[in-house]
Amino acid sequence: MWAWFEDGSGDHFIPGYAGSCSESTNSKTGSERMNKGAVFLKPGEHLDGIPRLDTQLFGGLKPGVYRIEAVLWSWRDEKFTDAGRSELARMGHPFLREEVPNSTSVTLASDAK
């Protein structure tokens, strides 16, 4: 899941993951990738958590109306080799294979009193 702010001008304030950009996922097997960045949920199970968005990034967001945009990304078949897709199939479990976006509006107030 990834979330970010969008201001009224359409500018996005997206926190980054610099370390993940340098890591090659093509050389890892499906199992290796899953052990690092996946949560396996059986039918009926759920995962709870609260994503944290830091309004102080980018020099501090100014007070005003923003939209928080978030997307739940899943495994993408095109990121796997044929061998990787075969390995996933042998695991015998279905995997989420789409993106689920959502957004909500928030108003950031000034800290000044």
C-alpha positions in Angstrom: 0.0 0.0 0.0 1.3 3.4 -0.8 -0.3 6.8 0.1 0.4 10.4 -0.6 -1.0 13.9 -0.5 -2.3 15.9 -3.5 -2.9 19.7 -3.1 -5.5 21.8 -4.9 -3.1 22.4 -7.8 -2.7 18.7 -8.5 0.8 18.6 -7.1 1.6 15.2 -5.4 3.7 14.9 -2.3 4.8 11.3 -2.4 7.1 9.8 0.2 9.7 7.6 -1.5 11.5 4.4 -0.9 15.0 5.1 -2.2 16.4 1.7 -1.0 13.8 -0.3 -2.9 14.7 1.3 -6.2 18.2 -0.1 -6.1 17.1 -3.6 -5.4 16.6 -5.9 -8.4 13.5 -8.0 -8.1 14.1 -9.9 -11.3 16.8 -12.1 -9.8 14.7 -13.2 -6.8 12.3 -16.2 -6.9 8.7 -15.7 -6.0 9.2 -17.3 -2.6 12.1 -14.9 -1.9 10.0 -11.9 -2.9 7.0 -13.1 -0.8 9.1 -13.6 2.3 10.3 -10.0 2.1 7.2 -8.0 1.1 4.0 -10.1 1.3 1.4 -11.0 3.8 -0.4 -14.3 3.2 -4.0 -14.1 4.2 -6.2 -17.2 4.2 -9.9 -16.8 3.3 -11.7 -14.8 6.0 -8.5 -13.4 7.5 -7.5 -9.7 7.5 -4.6 -7.4 8.2 -5.0 -4.3 10.3 -2.8 -1.3 10.2 -2.6 2.5 9.9 -0.5 4.1 7.2 1.3 7.1 8.5 1.7 10.2 6.4 4.2 12.8 7.6 3.0 16.4 6.9 6.5 17.7 7.7 8.1 16.1 4.6 8.9 18.4 1.7 9.6 21.3 4.1 6.2 21.0 5.7 2.8 21.0 3.9 1.0 24.4 4.1 -2.4 24.5 5.8 -5.2 23.9 3.4 -7.3 21.3 1.7 -5.5 18.2 0.4 -6.6 14.9 -1.0 -5.0 11.7 0.4 -4.7 9.2 -2.3 -3.8 5.6 -1.6 -3.4 2.5 -3.7 -3.1 -1.2 -2.8 -0.8 -2.7 -5.3 -0.5 -6.4 -5.9 1.8 -8.8 -7.7 2.0 -8.1 -11.4 2.4 -11.1 -13.7 4.7 -9.2 -16.1 7.3 -8.7 -13.3 7.7 -12.5 -13.0 9.6 -14.8 -15.4 7.9 -17.9 -16.8 9.7 -19.9 -14.1 8.5 -17.4 -11.4 4.9 -17.7 -12.6 5.2 -21.5 -12.5 6.6 -21.3 -9.0 3.6 -19.2 -7.9 1.2 -21.7 -9.4 2.8 -24.5 -7.5 2.2 -22.7 -4.2 -1.5 -23.5 -4.8 -2.9 -20.2 -3.5 -4.7 -17.4 -5.4 -2.9 -14.0 -5.4 -4.4 -10.5 -5.7 -3.7 -9.3 -9.2 -5.0 -5.8 -9.5 -4.7 -2.3 -8.1 -7.3 -0.9 -5.7 -7.2 2.9 -5.4 -9.0 5.2 -3.0 -8.9 8.8 -1.8 -10.4 11.2 0.8 -10.2 14.9 1.4 -8.6 16.4 4.5 -7.9 19.9 5.7 -4.6 20.5 7.3 -4.7 23.3 10.0 -1.9 25.5 11.1 -0.1 24.6 14.3 0.1 28.3 15.3 -2.1 29.2 18.3 
